[in-house]
């Protein structure tokens, strides 16, 4: 069974939860930008949360299914149509052989997750099916590509999920930021500007990182640093003074000062913003950020279980 | 921040599911050896709830499963993990006793393979042959792999060859390029953007996800460069393709 790519869209990649266990070799984690949307799309079709699904960016692909299956769409609302009939996101819906799904364009937000029952198949590289564009592990979908999936006996019931707790692109909402190791090395005005001013996500932003236009930040005095590990959400300050937030496909190490860390609970919200969108930070301390993260993980896991209980 | 008494490292939470152990500040062999000894110990004891380890020059990051490490009494996971590490490191990790595996890297220096050799020579006030002689004249140590899959950061560059990075990074550095950036030397495993000075190129493939051991070089390995001519480069490149 397969789906055929009739039109690839702007940037459509296959992602599972990411490639873990090879960071010591310099291999990045990649994986979805909006991890919550990815996990819930998989949950809606009865997949393991590590199953490979499509991450669709801004302008979606057109896909033809050659077998009956069940799919789910989560993340940003796109003008998607199944055989010409509009379909709302955060839905699980049955697809019949020959059906064409046109994912359309994002009405707001950046990324749509599309899961197929049983998961999309491809040969894993270093234990993962996550596309890592810089490492050349996998590639964006091209016209004519075909992606395999297994025949599904999943129930064809159609239902939807309330996206509200899981999707938010309201630009007036601040993102919570933990102080980074080198926050104290910023000069006074820069410390104030990081938390007190508005930034805008720069044009040269992608799955690797978001550049923040706005106040130029400066260190009290220059720092010569040895490369250190960094993470999804790390805010680095390169020499020019324009902060960069590292995103899903970031390198595992970096040599720039780490001035902040976007709270994990806010990474999906950041991932749904894109070039030109405004951004401002409020401070959160690590203990609180970690507690909220655990809370979110508990809620998410309750929801995954509730969904699973409704699938036979 | 709390300090792990036994191993003498500082603990620094980097995020909600990643903790940094800091063994020192600089780029030196002793600190780096302690980083890798700690990583090796964590692998050997098969510490549960760890997702990935990221060893760097002076720091080791532990990517962990935060819900797994959630304390019963509301203790934040990172503190719970830090407490467990205290016990794991009660006996300081033994430093690797062996000298490390020696890997020889053939390099075609200068010309098209090393377009910045002349600039490095000028900066060092040496002729090109002396730069090559100094670069092949020492053994290096793989301090870490980072930046890209299989990119080795090598310790041990002759101080006379140090040179600040290019003001304008190249958008495309060819795979196999051997380069100098500040006090470091390294090898680009794939075509990548980069700001280091390119002095030569190796025909060896540094990283191949299809190999049983994808990375040619591993942390702790010793590296020795060997100068080769363009015709040997072509032969070796054909053999490794």
Interface residues (C-beta under 8 A of the other chain):
Chain A: X20 X21 X22 X23 X24 X25 X26 X27 X28 X29 X125 X126 X134 X135 X136 X137 X178 X181 X226 X227 X228 X229 X230 X231 X232 X233 X234 X251 X252 X253 X258 X261 X263 X264 X286 X287 X289 X290 X291 X293 X294 X297 X298
Chain B: X12 X13 X14 X15 X16 X17 X18 X20 X25 X26 X27 X39 X51 X52 X53 X54 X55 X56 X57 X58 X59 X60 X61 X63 X66 X67 X70 X74 X76 X77 X78 X144 X145 X146 X147 X148 X149 X150 X151 X153 X189 X190 X192 X207 X209 X214 X215 X218 X219
